[in-house]
């Protein structure tokens, strides 16, 4: 058994490296991504197993792979392993290593790590799912239910050309009853033992295009002009300072407990009046994550204004990334924006929802899949408690949850990287994953399959 998992881990490492090197960078435009490279790579990895496979090309060069391994009982629930193949852009000058080198390097403490964009989000899961799925098929082992492997494009730009379209238009190929995808499996050591966070919910997408209007004029005479850019800068300043107030609920309290922080720090984090001061004392990565877990968040990320250097702009456009908590609506987003921007500027502002249906989603844990996950995690961390958690970013799980299908963010990490440091690697510089985590995650998928249909 040890030899088998070591072999599979090596296969996961090699496939992860290949996926990183494919550079399927999704910059949000329809022409980017090039996920066809990885869809065909993964098809080739499964070639010869006899499994049913289909490639769906939603746009030129943007393809997703669906493979289905039939079960023995057509009435048994089907499990989908879903991993996306696209990654976000990089700023190479901020990296210590080639962001698309996929290098296997040894850290000062001896830890082996695979470096590259997507190593954490989420090519580590996509590669380990491929290896585990292939191993199950090649072994000839049959389960009552089907296992579906879904390598999907366009997750990093909202799934419009990936999961959303395929769930809506190709359900016969994707049909399943459970979904495992990103991200989960962070172990925390506390006074009560090991707690492993597994994702059952995610914040909703409330992004807005904010158009600010002014009046044109000559750039050589700026005095008392109605400069849209100046007003837009003030909008950005107000949004950056706006505090919608925290929401302290049971899931947030459980997340705080799982971190194993001193009791006094936990109490302050759960007190709205003392929360900000407590966050300021934590590591930045951890503080950012906790803040987002209990707030609607506003991040002005893109800006465009002006047509010529000597013309005062009459229009400025902002893109604001907004993530909403469970229970929040798109109307709540606009209400907060109007409060943050203020009546004086709102007279010059138009708001447009980028994801009008971007509500928060969640899955119940009273399912056989959740039980299978808990049992499987305890194989690696005996006595561990599996705890429901929420991710602050969006995933393709929401398209399945909209259909009433339980979807969890899973995986299993080693204890070598603290949560705050791990969160910093999402879309950050020097993204990397340790080989021990790849080993644990590859084994997890195999263990879950063995336990789901028991």
Secondary structure, DSSP 4 states (H G I P E B T S, - for coil): -HHHHHHHHHHHHHHHHHHHHT--B--SSTT---THHHHHHHHHHHTTS--EEEEEEEETTEEEEEEEE--S-TTSPPEEEEEE--B----GGG-SS-TTS--EEE-TTS-EEEESTTTTTTHHHHHHHHHHHHHHHHHT---SS-EEEEEES-GGGTSTTTHHHHHHH-HHHH--SEEEES---EEEEETTEEEEEEEEEE-EE--EEEEEE---EETT--TT---HHHHHHHHHHHHHH--------HHHHHHHHHTT--HHHHHHHT-TTTHHHHHHTS-HHHHHHHHHHTS-EEEEEEEEE-SSTTEE-SEEEEEEEEEE-TT--HHHHHHHHHHHH-HHHHTTEEEEESSTT---EE--S-SHHHHHHHHHHHHHSTTPEEEEEEESS--THHHHHTTT-EEEE-----TTS-HHHHHHTTTSTT-EEEHHHHHHHHHHHHHHHHHHT-
